[in-house]
Amino acid sequence: MNTQTIAVVGMTCEHCVRAVTAEVSKIAGVQRVDVDLAHGAVTVVSADPVDLDALAAAVEEAGYEVVS
């Protein structure tokens, strides 16, 4: 099991949580997505590490931005 957490800006409500969760869940191998709205964090659980560019692209597709 692999866990990765990324910082995301722009999320302000439950709609944001659902949008990010839906897009990130489409990535192959992702088993669970947890969005911490208060801290602007998205945690992804997968069997193998997920490519960070793929994560960023999914977050951007939902309308938000990954920060380092």
Backbone bond lengths (Angstrom), bond angles and torsions (degrees), N, CA, C in turn:
res aa  C-N    CA-C-N  psi(-1)  N-CA   C-N-CA  omega(-1)  CA-C   N-CA-C  phi
1 M - - - 1.445 - - 1.525 108.45 -
2 N 1.309 116.79 135.58 1.457 122.83 -178.93 1.525 108.74 -122.15
3 T 1.328 116.86 136.85 1.462 121.78 178.55 1.522 108.97 -124.42
4 Q 1.331 116.32 129.77 1.462 122.51 177.93 1.520 108.24 -129.67
5 T 1.332 116.49 138.91 1.455 121.07 176.90 1.519 108.74 -123.57
6 I 1.339 115.35 133.08 1.457 121.07 177.82 1.523 109.02 -124.76
7 A 1.324 115.91 153.10 1.462 121.80 177.38 1.522 108.78 -92.51
8 V 1.341 115.58 135.35 1.457 121.47 -177.72 1.521 108.98 -130.90
9 V 1.323 117.35 134.70 1.461 121.09 177.29 1.524 110.30 -109.17
10 G 1.336 114.56 152.08 1.445 121.01 175.88 1.517 114.82 103.22
11 M 1.325 118.16 -10.97 1.462 120.34 -179.89 1.529 109.16 -80.32
12 T 1.344 116.17 129.06 1.462 119.51 -176.75 1.526 114.62 -131.77
13 C 1.346 117.64 -9.83 1.468 118.41 -173.62 1.530 110.96 -152.20
14 E 1.314 115.18 179.17 1.467 120.58 -179.66 1.528 111.67 -66.08
15 H 1.316 117.82 -30.14 1.466 119.68 175.27 1.528 109.61 -60.53
16 C 1.325 116.25 -41.80 1.469 121.23 178.39 1.530 109.98 -59.85
17 V 1.315 116.04 -44.60 1.469 121.28 179.84 1.527 109.79 -59.46
18 R 1.320 117.03 -47.46 1.468 120.84 -179.16 1.529 111.37 -63.84
19 A 1.328 116.95 -41.03 1.469 120.59 -178.46 1.528 111.19 -64.71
20 V 1.329 116.54 -46.51 1.470 120.11 -179.98 1.531 110.02 -66.16
21 T 1.320 116.78 -44.19 1.465 120.35 179.63 1.525 110.95 -59.10
22 A 1.313 117.16 -44.21 1.463 120.99 -178.89 1.524 111.55 -62.67
23 E 1.323 117.59 -45.34 1.468 120.71 -177.62 1.526 111.92 -69.54
24 V 1.320 117.09 -45.04 1.474 120.18 -178.71 1.532 110.52 -67.19
25 S 1.324 117.01 -33.55 1.470 120.91 179.73 1.529 112.58 -64.47
26 K 1.325 117.23 -20.23 1.468 121.43 179.37 1.525 112.72 -73.79
27 I 1.331 117.61 -16.30 1.469 120.84 -178.40 1.525 109.04 -70.67
28 A 1.312 116.35 132.08 1.462 121.69 -179.71 1.529 110.89 -56.86
29 G 1.307 115.92 132.64 1.458 121.68 176.25 1.518 114.84 92.79
30 V 1.329 117.59 -13.51 1.462 120.14 -179.81 1.523 108.97 -71.98
31 Q 1.335 115.16 126.68 1.462 120.38 -178.75 1.521 112.32 -103.06
32 R 1.331 116.50 -30.37 1.465 119.97 -179.05 1.520 109.41 -154.15
33 V 1.333 116.08 144.09 1.460 122.56 176.69 1.519 107.15 -127.75
34 D 1.333 116.60 124.38 1.461 122.27 176.57 1.520 108.36 -118.39
35 V 1.331 116.55 122.38 1.455 121.79 -179.90 1.530 108.36 -107.12
36 D 1.332 115.87 122.73 1.467 122.35 175.76 1.521 106.78 -101.24
37 L 1.317 115.17 95.87 1.453 121.63 -175.73 1.529 111.80 -61.76
38 A 1.319 116.78 -42.06 1.467 121.59 -176.82 1.526 112.62 -62.45
39 H 1.327 116.38 -34.42 1.464 120.34 -177.27 1.528 113.45 -105.32
40 G 1.322 117.25 -0.95 1.460 120.39 179.75 1.514 112.76 62.86
41 A 1.342 115.70 43.35 1.458 120.03 -177.71 1.525 110.52 -124.42
42 V 1.312 115.04 144.14 1.459 121.74 175.00 1.519 107.09 -123.53
43 T 1.333 115.61 122.61 1.457 121.46 178.94 1.523 108.34 -109.51
44 V 1.330 114.91 130.45 1.458 121.93 -177.75 1.523 108.69 -117.31
45 V 1.330 115.59 129.78 1.458 121.48 176.29 1.521 106.91 -110.33
46 S 1.337 115.78 129.33 1.461 120.72 -177.83 1.520 109.18 -149.30
47 A 1.325 115.49 164.89 1.463 120.32 178.41 1.533 110.19 -67.77
48 D 1.318 116.54 -41.46 1.463 123.20 179.91 1.523 108.59 -124.96
49 P 1.331 117.92 159.51 1.471 119.37 177.86 1.530 111.16 -56.70
50 V 1.335 115.18 139.66 1.461 121.34 178.08 1.530 107.85 -95.36
51 D 1.321 116.20 136.65 1.453 121.57 179.18 1.530 110.19 -58.34
52 L 1.320 116.80 128.37 1.466 120.75 -177.44 1.525 112.43 -63.90
53 D 1.311 117.34 -31.88 1.466 120.18 176.68 1.528 110.53 -65.96
54 A 1.316 117.09 -37.01 1.458 121.27 177.66 1.523 110.55 -67.10
55 L 1.337 116.49 -41.01 1.465 120.53 176.74 1.523 110.92 -61.99
56 A 1.330 115.69 -46.96 1.468 120.04 -179.88 1.522 110.75 -61.76
57 A 1.320 117.57 -41.31 1.463 121.12 179.57 1.526 110.85 -63.29
58 A 1.323 117.39 -40.18 1.471 120.95 179.51 1.527 110.55 -66.15
59 V 1.327 116.54 -42.85 1.467 120.69 178.85 1.527 109.93 -63.61
60 E 1.323 116.72 -42.87 1.457 120.90 178.74 1.524 111.53 -65.05
61 E 1.323 116.75 -36.67 1.461 120.84 177.63 1.534 110.21 -62.09
62 A 1.333 116.19 -32.54 1.469 121.21 177.87 1.531 111.42 -77.26
63 G 1.344 117.04 -12.75 1.448 120.35 176.63 1.519 115.86 105.24
64 Y 1.330 116.62 17.57 1.467 120.86 -176.74 1.520 109.82 -128.75
65 E 1.313 116.08 176.23 1.467 120.82 -172.66 1.523 111.23 -126.74
66 V 1.330 115.89 134.31 1.454 121.79 174.58 1.522 108.32 -84.91
67 V 1.331 117.14 135.67 1.462 121.96 177.10 1.522 108.60 -120.26
68 S 1.328 116.06 152.90 1.455 119.47 179.82 1.510 111.30 -102.94
